[in-house]
C-alpha cells in the first residue's frame, strides 16, 4: 500500500477564525518525509492511516488583518474544514475524496490541493469545522504522484 500527502495545523499563531495548515504543521511525525517535511512527490503518510480529509469551499474572502501570507502560505480566500477521519486507502480518486467533503460539509466543498495557497507547502483560510491540532489531514497534489490513489506512491 502506498503513501499519501498530508498537511497539519501550522505552529505559527494565526488570528482568531483563521486556519493555517502546512507541510510543517504538528504533529510532524511522517512515515516517508521529504527533507524533514511532507512529501508531495511520493506521499508522506501510509494510506493505512486514518485521518480527516482537508476540504475547501472556495470563496473570495478578504485577507484579515494579522494574517502573515506569502508564497508558501498563501491566503486562499476560502473556508477550510475537515471531514471525519478515513483510511487513506479508501480515497481511491480525487472524485471520491471530494465527494466525501460534499457529503459531510455540503455542496461546493472539495478536497484541498497542495497549491490552493498559491505556491504550495501551506495555505490559509477561514477556519471551518473539524480542524483540530490533534492530527494531520489528507490533501492532494495535482502535479506529482503523492496521493493515495497514485500507483506506486
N, C-alpha and C positions, 0 to 999 in steps of 0.2 A: 504494500500500500504506500502511496506517495506522501507528499507534504504539500501544505497549503500556506498561503500568505496570511499573516495576522498583524493587526495594529492593537495598541493598548492606550489607555489614558496616559497622556504625557505628564511628566513630573513638573513641568513649569506651571506656575499658577496662572489661572485664567479668570477673567471677570465672571461674576455670577451669571448663570444662564448660558455660558459658552462651553462647548465641548471641544477639547483638543486631543485628538488621537494621533498616534505616531508609531513608527517602527521602533522608536526608542522609549516607548512607554513602559509602565510597570503593570504586571510583573514582566520581567525581562528574560525569564528562562525560556530558551528556544531549543528545539531538537536539532535544528540544522541552520545555525546563524550564518550570516554573511558579514564579515568584519565586525563581529560583536553586535549585530543588529538584525533586523528582519531580513528575509531573503526573498526578494521579488523574482529572482532568477530561477530558483528551484523550490521555493516554498520553505518555510521555517518550522512548521509545526506538523506533527504526524496527523494525517487525515483520520486517524482513530480517535483523536482528541475531540472532546465535546466542548464547544464554545458557542457563544452567540454570534449571529451574523450582524455585522455593522451595516446599517441601512441609511439611505439618504433620501430626503424628499426635497427635490430641487425647488429653489425659490430665489428671490433676489433681495434678501435682507441686507441692509446696510451693515458694514462692519462697525460693531460697537466700540466706544472709547475703551482704551486699555488693552485691546487685542494686539498682540505682537505678531503681525502677519508678515511673512516673507515667502520667497520662492519655495522653500521646503516645508512650510507650514501655513499654506495659504488659507484665506477666508473663502469658504465655499458659497456663502450667501444662503445656505440651505439649513435644514434641520437634520441632525444626526440622532439616530436611535438604534437600539439593539433588539434582536428577537430573543426568544427563549433559546437556550443552548441546544446545539445539534451536533452530531458527529459529522466531521468534515466530509467523510466518505459519502454521506447522503447528498451532498452538494455536487451532483454529477454534471451540472452545467450552470452557466450564468442564469439562464432562464429559471431553473429550479430554485436557485438561491434568491433571485429577485421575487419569485412567486411567494416564497416564504415571507419576505419583507412585506409584500402587499397583503398577504393573508393575515398577518399578525398586526400590522400597523395601519393598513388601509390603502386605498388606491393612490397611485403616484409614488409609492415607495419602491426603491430598488436597492440591490446590493451596492455598497460603496466601492469605489475603484481607487487604486493606488494614486492616480493622478488627479482626483477630484479637487485636491487643494492646489492645483496648478502644476507644481514641479515634482511632486511625489514625496515620499518619505514621511509625510504628515499632512493633516488637514484640520480645519476648524469650522465650526458652525454652531447654530443654536442647539442647545442641549435638549434632547428629547428623552423618552422613556428608556429604561433598561441599561443605561450606561453607568456602570459601577467600576470602581478601581480594582475589583476582585479578579478580573480575567481579561485575557486578550480577546479580540473579536476577529472572525474571518472577514477578509476583504479580498477583492480580486484585482488582478492586473491584466490590462488588455494587450500588452505588447511583449510579454515574457511567458514562460511556462511555469509560473509559480502558483498555480491553482490546483486544488484537489482533483479537478476534472481533467487536468492535462496528463496524458500518459507519460510515465517516467518522471513525474515531478518530485 
